[in-house]
Amino acid sequence: MIFSHGGSNALTWIALLGWPFVVFTMFALLGPRRAALWSLVIGSTFLPEGAFLFAGLPEYTKQSATSVSVLLASILLDAGRPLRVRFRWVDLAIVAWCVGRFATSLSNGLGAYDGLSQTFIELVRWGIPYWVGRTYFSDDDGLRELARGIAIGGLLYMPLCLFEVRFSPQLHTKIYGFLTTPFYMVLRYDGYRPMVFMQTSLMVAMWMASATVLCAWLGYSGAVKKLFGLPTKWFVIPLAITTMLCKAFGAITLMLVGISFYFIARRARSALPVAAFALLVGSYPMLRYTGVMSQNGILSAASVAYDAERLDSLGIRLRSEDMFIGHASDRPLLGWGGWGRSNVYVEGVGRAVPDGLWVIALASAGWLALASLMAMFLTPTVQVLRRFRAARWARPDTAPYVAMAVLVLIYWVDCLSNAMVNAVLVAAIAGTNGWFAARQRKPATTPTLPDAPSEGTVQSPETTGPPLSLGRALSSRRRGPPA
């Protein structure tokens, strides 16, 4: 066993290697679903960013420690519940994402062993947390609890972020003995960007933005009236301020977009802004690949809101994208595979540095992987637009599920410029996709609206009627009998 990066602080060893025992203890004390939720949230936000190498296995990181531990605990302590998860059509995307790596290796002459190795890596990074999400968060109570848990996770991070905004990123160094990125990267606008226990300050900013969006949807809709004994909506402004202090323009923008979707749905009762936004960000890879959306055009549009420093950073990202797209066009379907084959170096320009998850997927595994990735992220939004009128989105019995679809959508936008995925996000994708897929199999019932919940109570879809039936009853676009 080798500690591959991050140093050899004793607490790092204890935290990563001891985390499975903590997870098993939580399963014994809290119950399976709640234990799975807090194992994912706490593990993703508080474990160190170190990694161990075991012979013949992928790196043992905070993500693999978290997701693998939850899966094993659920199999052993929850009567093998993950083994009873029903395969749905939405799960085809994750299968293609993982198994497609085997085809990529074979097409590049890297052999079956390499293909199995790459598939196993993706199963650990994506497949297992996805499986956990489908196991515990694909029903009404599970998806609502996940949304609430992410909001609470942001509240737990809020004081830590404020501490590092004031005193600089020190917590990971003080506790685990090393800093995850060069210090100059946390400097912004004569101040600091918090990193807490994540790999980059951008990950922290996106985590806080996600918590703020969910807190706003849950609080203002009345879906979750109180957190820690206080009205949920009281926490929205402190979370939003903390997100802004993270000084990440992209995360701040996505936070504002996610919250604005709620008020547009509530006031204007229009789904058009969400549909237009989803269409734009969903078509971005194809527009960039075909050259319809050029580097100069994007920079020109961004100059309205970006300063010179941010425009320069964006220009570097877009130039690297162009180089990767040109390289990927030589093997468009299955990509170049691993071992640095997807890297690009252009004489006189230099080495391209990939940032966006979408372009990394395109270059390394081709359009098969990219299409699978897009399907996972965009299907929840398509299902929301297809099944619920916008007037329904802000109701307490529906808002948690629409909010999770919005969260997955804005995370896709973040994946256009970054490649920061954690186990909670993958579980959220799985839970949201699984929830909508399960609703399709339920028969329609009498199309009557539920009574409004009384003060201090929150009605779940289980007591107010199946969300699918309400969506079909309220949507004039739905045709034909249920599947």
Secondary structure, DSSP 8 states (H G I E B T S, - for coil): -EEEES---HHHHHHHHHHHHHHHHHHHHH-HHHHHHHHHHHHHHHS-S-EEE-TTS--B-HHHHHHHHHHHHHHHHTTTGGGG----GGGHHHHHHHHHHHHHHHHTT-HHHHHHHHHHHHIIIIIHHHHHHHHHSSSHHHHHHHHHHHHHHHHHHHHHHHHHHHH-S-HHHHHHS--SS-GGGGEETTEE---TTSSSHHHHHHHHHHHHHHHHHHHHHTSS-EETTEEGGGGHHHHHHHHHHTT-HHHHHHHHHHHHHHHIIIII---HHHHHHHHHHHHHHHHHHHTSS-HHHHHHHHTTT--HHHHHHHHHHHHHHHHHHHHHTTSTTT---STTTT--EETTTEE-----HHHHHHHHHHHHHHHHHHHHHHHHHHHHHHH--HHHHTSTTTHHHHHHHHHHHHHHHHHTT-----HHHHHHHHHHHHHHHHHHTS------------TT----HHHH--HHHHHHHH-TT--SS--
